[in-house]
Amino acid sequence: MIISEKGEEVSEAILASERFGVTLIRGKGAYSGGDREILLTVTNNVALKRLENLVFMVDPKALFVVENTFYVSGGQFSRRN
């Protein structure tokens, strides 16, 4: 999970350079009241460091949360044209 003020830019960078998708959820900071985007993506340990570097290259202030998941099923979506 990635929380960022630059969610659109981060998601575009991920889609351009990695082989996995991203879901973008609009959010609002409870403390700041500012708009945020929450990006959800699933990747493996091999790509994790690349993803982290990519996120912080686009938004150094992003919050990057990693949760270990031992089972993921489904979720094949096609891109819009």
C-alpha positions in Angstrom: 0.0 0.0 0.0 1.3 3.4 -1.0 -0.2 6.6 0.4 0.8 9.7 -1.6 -0.2 13.2 -2.7 1.1 12.2 -6.1 -0.8 9.0 -6.5 -1.6 9.4 -10.2 2.1 10.0 -11.0 3.2 7.1 -8.9 0.7 4.7 -10.5 1.7 5.8 -14.0 5.3 5.2 -13.2 4.5 1.7 -11.8 2.4 0.8 -14.9 5.1 2.0 -17.2 8.0 0.1 -15.7 6.6 -3.0 -13.8 4.6 -6.0 -14.8 1.9 -5.7 -12.2 -1.2 -3.5 -11.8 -2.2 -0.8 -9.4 -5.6 0.1 -7.9 -6.0 3.8 -7.0 -8.3 4.8 -4.2 -9.1 8.4 -3.4 -8.7 9.3 0.3 -8.5 12.2 2.7 -6.0 12.7 5.5 -7.8 12.6 8.9 -5.4 14.9 10.6 -4.4 17.3 7.7 -7.7 17.1 5.8 -5.7 17.0 2.6 -6.5 14.9 -0.4 -4.4 11.7 -0.8 -4.4 8.7 -3.0 -4.0 5.2 -1.7 -2.4 2.8 -4.2 -2.8 -1.0 -3.7 -0.6 -3.4 -5.6 0.7 -6.9 -5.1 4.2 -7.9 -6.0 6.9 -10.5 -5.0 10.0 -10.0 -2.9 12.2 -9.8 -6.0 10.4 -6.6 -7.3 9.7 -5.1 -3.9 12.9 -3.0 -3.6 12.5 -1.8 -7.2 9.0 -0.7 -6.4 10.1 1.1 -3.3 12.8 3.0 -5.2 10.4 3.9 -7.9 7.8 5.2 -5.4 10.3 7.4 -3.5 11.8 8.7 -6.8 8.4 10.1 -7.7 7.2 11.1 -4.2 9.9 11.3 -1.5 7.1 12.0 1.1 5.0 8.9 0.2 4.1 6.3 2.9 5.1 2.9 1.8 3.5 0.0 3.7 4.4 -3.7 3.0 2.3 -6.5 4.3 3.4 -10.2 3.9 0.8 -12.1 1.9 1.0 -15.8 1.4 -2.0 -16.3 -0.8 -3.4 -14.1 -3.6 -6.1 -15.4 -6.0 -7.9 -13.8 -9.0 -7.7 -10.2 -9.9 -7.0 -10.2 -13.6 -8.2 -6.9 -15.1 -7.5 -5.5 -18.5 -6.4 -2.0 -19.3 -8.8 0.6 -20.7 -8.1 1.6 -24.3 
